[in-house]
Amino acid sequence: MSQKPPTQNAELGPDCEIAPNVQLGYQYKGWKKPAKIGELSRVHSGTVIYADTQIGSRFTCGHNVVIRAACDIGDRVVILHGTTLEGKITIGKGVKIMAHVYIPSGTVIGSMTFIGPGVNFLNAMLPMRAPGVSGPQIGRQVVIGGGVTIGPGVKVGDNVFIGAGATVLKDIPPNSLAYGTPASYKPLPEKFGKRNDPAQIFAGLDLWHPQEDDGSWKEEDFPGKEEWLKDQNL
């Protein structure tokens, strides 16, 4: 049975764990639908999730996370403590977001992407000087190192690796290694691999609570699953 949170404006799937001092379905002016969180999810204390946000199954959320309205978040996403999602954001399946990350409205993040601690995404080139926002568009199977800044409207292709501390102000094509300030890029060295390891997301709810693969992740969740298993001799 799901534990009922203090704020009742939410629809929870079975077997969710909601800690004390969590607000689910925060009712801002003009809200339309309760927040929705899928089965086997875990939300830690201090977190606020707004109404009109939809989150898939097996979601893991750290302490003091803010997820504002109209976010669409896929299955098996991890968002760690102190992270802010400003609303109207799309996140694919199996995305792992580390602590103290800022993601503004209009951002799109593809499936199986890793975002390191202290990363900042931006969505306004001339804030308070010119109207309109444009969030970054991040592809699938991307690795973004700690302390990276990604500018407004930047497009990052699939299987890109961005080194820690980089400032990315221009588009990065698929299969590239980006680094430096401002960032430059080159073809991704072979040793970096072709994709992220799904076991880092799919093996359990927490690193300190490991579980063997339960077989619930499908090829459509992780394109290339069979090839990955072959590469790993599994």
HELIX and SHEET records of a PDB file:
HELIX    1   1 GLU A  190  PHE A  192  5                                   3    
HELIX    2   2 ALA A  199  PHE A  202  1                                   4    
HELIX    3   3 LYS A  225  ASP A  231  1                                   7    
SHEET    1   A 8 ALA A  10  LEU A  12  0                                        
SHEET    2   A 8 ALA A  35  ILE A  37  1                                        
SHEET    3   A 8 GLN A  54  ILE A  55  1                                        
SHEET    4   A 8 ASP A  72  ILE A  73  1                                        
SHEET    5   A 8 THR A  90  ILE A  91  1                                        
SHEET    6   A 8 VAL A 108  ILE A 109  1                                        
SHEET    7   A 8 GLN A 137  ILE A 138  1                                        
SHEET    8   A 8 LYS A 155  VAL A 156  1                                        
SHEET    1   B10 GLU A  17  ILE A  18  0                                        
SHEET    2   B10 ARG A  42  VAL A  43  1                                        
SHEET    3   B10 THR A  60  CYS A  61  1                                        
SHEET    4   B10 VAL A  78  ILE A  79  1                                        
SHEET    5   B10 LYS A  96  ILE A  97  1                                        
SHEET    6   B10 PHE A 114  ILE A 115  1                                        
SHEET    7   B10 VAL A 143  ILE A 144  1                                        
SHEET    8   B10 PHE A 161  ILE A 162  1                                        
SHEET    9   B10 SER A 176  TYR A 179  1                                        
SHEET   10   B10 SER A 184  PRO A 187 -1                                        
SHEET    1   C 5 GLN A  23  TYR A  26  0                                        
SHEET    2   C 5 VAL A  48  TYR A  50  1                                        
SHEET    3   C 5 VAL A  66  ILE A  67  1                                        
SHEET    4   C 5 THR A  84  LEU A  85  1                                        
SHEET    5   C 5 TYR A 102  ILE A 103  1                                        
SHEET    1   D 3 ASN A 120  PHE A 121  0                                        
SHEET    2   D 3 THR A 149  ILE A 150  1                                        
SHEET    3   D 3 THR A 167  VAL A 168  1                                        
SHEET    1   E 2 GLY A 204  ASP A 206  0                                        
SHEET    2   E 2 HIS A 209  PRO A 210 -1                                        
END                                                                             
